[in-house]
Amino acid sequence: MDERARTSLSKFLSFVLRHEPQAIGIQMDRQGWVEIETLLAPCQSHKKQIFRAMLDEIVATNPKRRFALSEDGLRVRASQGHSVDVDLGYGAAVPPEVLFHGTVAANLESIRAGGLHRMERHHVHLSPDAATATVVGRRRGEPLVLRIQAGRMHREGLAFYLSANGVWLTESVPPSYIDREAIEPSIIR
């Protein structure tokens, strides 16, 4: 499968497994899992030709590890980023001292005033390094990267979770835990 086809199918699977399973008439269980055989037929009837080998390739090669297979290999789910109600079962984890959040300049004043909020998702997503946060921020324009004082947040009672693909999750980040200076992308290279 070529890169363009893999990206297109990955985006479709992200949409279905994170946001709208009902768009193709499937239901996920409480933890976000769906039987692979239950997923494949509706995808094909919605003009997305996905076969088991293709799904395995998408899961294995996605650089962001957006998807996970169950231990028995019979189910698949998105690793994080859901807007539908799921319980991914991630236990509380101790974050590193500093985490990063990628955004764009248009959001900066609002974030400085009110912090980071999960919006339509279950959690705020934080990256372990500035380079990853830059890639995240770049999806919406010229990126800015914010340093988050995650260690201090944790010591002061705010919970963190580590997703299967290495993204740090938290309910919100109050402004007092966000460094005042944003990192310009040119500094990160």
C-alpha positions as CSV (number, residue, x, y, z in Angstrom):
1,M,0.0,0.0,0.0
2,D,1.4,3.4,-0.9
3,E,1.9,6.2,1.6
4,R,-1.0,8.3,0.3
5,A,-3.5,5.4,0.6
6,R,-2.1,4.5,4.1
7,T,-2.5,8.1,5.3
8,S,-6.1,8.3,3.9
9,L,-7.1,5.1,5.5
10,S,-5.5,6.1,8.8
11,K,-7.4,9.3,8.9
12,F,-10.6,7.5,8.1
13,L,-9.9,5.0,11.0
14,S,-9.1,7.9,13.3
15,F,-12.4,9.5,12.5
16,V,-14.4,6.3,13.1
17,L,-12.5,5.0,16.1
18,R,-12.1,8.3,17.9
19,H,-15.1,10.4,17.0
20,E,-18.0,8.8,15.0
21,P,-18.2,5.0,15.0
22,Q,-21.9,5.4,14.1
23,A,-20.9,7.0,10.8
24,I,-20.3,3.4,9.5
25,G,-22.8,1.7,11.9
26,I,-20.5,0.2,14.4
27,Q,-20.3,0.3,18.2
28,M,-17.2,0.2,20.3
29,D,-17.2,-1.3,23.8
30,R,-16.7,0.8,26.9
31,Q,-12.9,0.8,26.5
32,G,-13.0,1.8,22.8
33,W,-12.4,-1.6,21.3
34,V,-14.1,-2.9,18.2
35,E,-13.9,-6.4,16.8
36,I,-11.7,-6.2,13.6
37,E,-14.1,-8.3,11.6
38,T,-17.0,-6.1,12.8
39,L,-15.0,-3.0,11.6
40,L,-13.9,-4.2,8.1
41,A,-17.2,-5.0,6.4
42,P,-18.8,-1.6,7.2
43,C,-15.6,0.2,6.0
44,Q,-15.9,-1.5,2.7
45,S,-19.6,-0.7,2.3
46,H,-18.6,3.0,2.9
47,K,-16.1,2.8,0.0
48,K,-13.1,2.3,2.2
49,Q,-11.4,-0.9,1.0
50,I,-9.6,-2.1,4.2
51,F,-8.5,-5.7,4.6
52,R,-7.0,-7.3,7.6
53,A,-3.4,-7.1,6.2
54,M,-3.9,-3.4,5.5
55,L,-5.2,-2.7,9.0
56,D,-2.2,-4.5,10.5
57,E,0.1,-2.4,8.3
58,I,-1.6,0.8,9.4
59,V,-1.3,-0.1,13.0
60,A,2.3,-1.2,12.7
61,T,3.6,1.7,10.6
62,N,1.7,4.7,12.0
63,P,4.5,6.9,13.3
64,K,2.2,8.3,16.0
65,R,1.0,4.8,17.0
66,R,-2.5,6.1,16.9
67,F,-4.0,2.6,17.0
68,A,-3.6,-0.5,19.2
69,L,-4.5,-4.2,18.7
70,S,-5.8,-6.2,21.6
71,E,-3.5,-8.9,23.0
72,D,-5.4,-11.6,21.2
73,G,-5.2,-9.6,17.9
74,L,-9.0,-9.7,17.4
75,R,-9.8,-6.1,18.3
76,V,-8.5,-2.6,17.5
77,R,-9.0,0.8,19.1
78,A,-7.6,4.3,18.9
79,S,-4.9,5.0,21.6
80,Q,-6.2,8.4,22.6
81,G,-7.9,11.5,21.3
82,H,-11.5,10.3,21.6
83,S,-14.5,12.7,21.6
84,V,-16.9,9.8,22.3
85,D,-17.2,8.4,25.8
86,V,-14.7,5.7,26.4
87,D,-12.6,4.5,29.3
88,L,-9.2,3.6,28.0
89,G,-8.2,2.2,31.4
90,Y,-4.9,4.1,31.6
91,G,-3.7,4.2,35.2
92,A,-2.3,7.4,36.8
93,A,1.3,7.9,36.0
94,V,4.1,10.2,37.3
95,P,5.0,12.6,34.4
96,P,8.5,14.0,33.8
97,E,9.2,17.5,35.2
98,V,8.4,19.2,31.9
99,L,6.0,18.3,29.1
100,F,5.2,20.3,25.9
101,H,2.1,21.4,24.1
102,G,2.0,22.4,20.5
103,T,-0.4,25.2,19.4
104,V,-0.5,28.2,17.2
105,A,-0.1,31.9,17.9
106,A,-3.8,32.6,17.6
107,N,-4.5,30.5,20.7
108,L,-1.7,31.9,22.8
109,E,-3.5,34.7,24.7
110,S,-6.5,32.5,25.4
111,I,-4.3,29.8,26.8
112,R,-2.3,32.3,28.9
113,A,-5.5,33.6,30.4
114,G,-7.4,30.4,30.9
115,G,-5.0,27.5,30.5
116,L,-5.4,24.4,28.4
117,H,-8.7,22.6,28.4
118,R,-9.7,19.3,26.8
119,M,-12.4,20.9,24.7
120,E,-14.3,18.1,22.9
121,R,-11.8,15.4,23.8
122,H,-11.3,13.4,27.0
123,H,-8.0,15.0,27.9
124,V,-5.4,17.6,27.1
125,H,-2.6,16.0,25.1
126,L,1.0,16.8,26.1
127,S,4.1,15.7,24.3
128,P,7.3,14.3,25.9
129,D,9.5,16.6,23.8
130,A,9.4,20.0,22.0
131,A,10.0,18.4,18.6
132,T,6.9,16.3,18.8
133,A,4.8,19.2,20.1
134,T,6.0,21.2,17.1
135,V,4.7,18.6,14.7
136,V,1.3,18.7,16.6
137,G,1.1,22.5,16.5
138,R,2.0,22.6,12.8
139,R,-1.2,20.8,11.9
140,R,-3.1,24.1,12.4
141,G,-0.5,26.6,11.2
142,E,2.8,28.1,12.3
143,P,3.5,26.3,15.5
144,L,4.4,27.5,19.0
145,V,5.4,25.2,21.7
146,L,4.5,25.7,25.4
147,R,6.5,24.2,28.3
148,I,4.2,22.7,30.9
149,Q,5.4,22.3,34.5
150,A,4.0,18.7,34.7
151,G,6.1,17.6,37.7
152,R,4.9,20.5,39.8
153,M,1.3,19.9,38.6
154,H,1.6,16.3,39.7
155,R,3.1,17.1,43.1
156,E,0.2,19.6,43.6
157,G,-2.4,16.9,43.0
158,L,-3.3,17.0,39.3
159,A,-3.5,13.5,37.7
160,F,-1.6,12.4,34.6
161,Y,-2.0,9.3,32.4
162,L,0.3,7.9,29.8
163,S,-1.3,6.6,26.6
164,A,-0.2,3.5,24.8
165,N,1.5,5.7,22.2
166,G,3.5,7.9,24.6
167,V,1.1,10.9,24.7
168,W,0.7,12.3,28.2
169,L,-3.0,13.1,29.2
170,T,-4.4,15.3,31.8
171,E,-7.8,16.9,32.5
172,S,-6.6,20.5,32.1
173,V,-3.5,22.7,32.6
174,P,-4.2,25.8,34.6
175,P,-2.2,28.9,33.4
176,S,0.0,29.0,36.4
177,Y,1.7,25.7,35.1
178,I,2.4,27.1,31.7
179,D,5.8,28.9,31.1
180,R,5.2,32.4,30.0
181,E,7.5,32.2,27.0
182,A,6.6,30.1,24.0
183,I,9.3,28.2,22.1
184,E,9.6,29.4,18.5
185,P,9.8,26.5,16.0
186,S,13.2,27.8,14.7
187,I,14.8,27.1,18.1
188,I,13.6,23.4,18.1
189,R,15.4,22.2,14.9
